[in-house]
């Protein structure tokens, strides 16, 4: 993820995008990564128990729930993810 983010920022610089777009890319990447982190922890725990497909489905469902809750909590602090 960090490599892809850095490459996308470099690409935006090469395309001579305004600094506001480059800055927004970095800012929102930070806020969108936070809800995905619990999935990686759950993945390592659930994989031996349920196998890859069920673990991926469950991990994505948990990520969506956490993202939804996170977006509503962050709205109270002026961060609008929707």
RAFEN-V877945 format. One record per helix or strand of 3 or more residues. SS is the DSSP state (a for helix, b for strand). FROM is the first residue (numbers start at 1). TO is the last residue. Records with the same first field share a line. If there is no record, write none. Layout:
SS=FROM-TO ; FROM-TO
This chain:
a=2-14 ; 19-75
